[in-house]
Amino acid sequence: MPREKPPTTSTPRKRAPRKASAAISASAPSYNQFVGPEQRAALIAEAAFFRSEKRGFVPGHEVEDWLAAESEVDAGLMHAVESGPSV
């Protein structure tokens, strides 16, 4: 009759401490402080509409338009936050 192996106890791994860069990025200004999610979505929808219009509203590119518009809007918002207020 085969011998049963005793159950092995695994010790839980400890998590590594967070890097300092994570704390710095958390305190960095974000466009979320200035633009709400509804306003951001409206900007993205408008940019996606104009991308689709430029293509002649050819179907099948809706997700591509949305993702490109999202990237464009987020880049513009981050640029506005990093450049500071215009006077």
For each residue, the residues with C-beta under 8 A, 3 or more apart:
1:
2:
3:
4:
5: 8
6:
7:
8: 5
9:
10:
11:
12:
13:
14:
15:
16:
17:
18: 22 23
19: 22
20: 23 24
21: 24 25
22: 18 19 25 26
23: 18 20 26 27
24: 20 21 27 28
25: 21 22 28
26: 22 23
27: 23 24
28: 24 25
29: 33 81 82
30: 33 81
31: 34 35 40 74 77 78 80 81
32: 35
33: 29 30 81
34: 31 77 80 81
35: 31 32 39 40 43 77
36: 39 40
37: 40 41
38: 41 42
39: 35 36 42 43
40: 31 35 36 37 43 44 73 77
41: 37 38 44 45
42: 38 39 45 46
43: 35 39 40 46 47 73
44: 40 41 47 48 66 69 70 73
45: 41 42 48 49 69
46: 42 43 49 50 69
47: 43 44 50 51 69 72 73
48: 44 45 51 52 62 65 66 68 69 70
49: 45 46 52 53
50: 46 47 53 54
51: 47 48 54 55 65 68 69
52: 48 49 55 57 58 61 62 65
53: 49 50 56 57
54: 50 51
55: 51 52 58 61 65
56: 53
57: 52 53
58: 52 55 61
59: 62
60:
61: 52 55 58 64 65
62: 48 52 59 65 66
63: 66 67
64: 61 67 68
65: 48 51 52 55 61 62 68 69
66: 44 48 62 63 69 70
67: 63 64 70 71
68: 48 51 64 65 71 72
69: 44 45 46 47 48 51 65 66 72 73
70: 44 48 66 67 73 74
71: 67 68 74 75
72: 47 68 69 75 76
73: 40 43 44 47 69 70 76 77
74: 31 70 71 77 78
75: 71 72 78 79
76: 72 73 79 80
77: 31 34 35 40 73 74 80 81
78: 31 74 75 81 82
79: 75 76 82 83
80: 31 34 76 77 83
81: 29 30 31 33 34 77 78 84
82: 29 78 79
83: 79 80 86
84: 81
85:
86: 83
87:
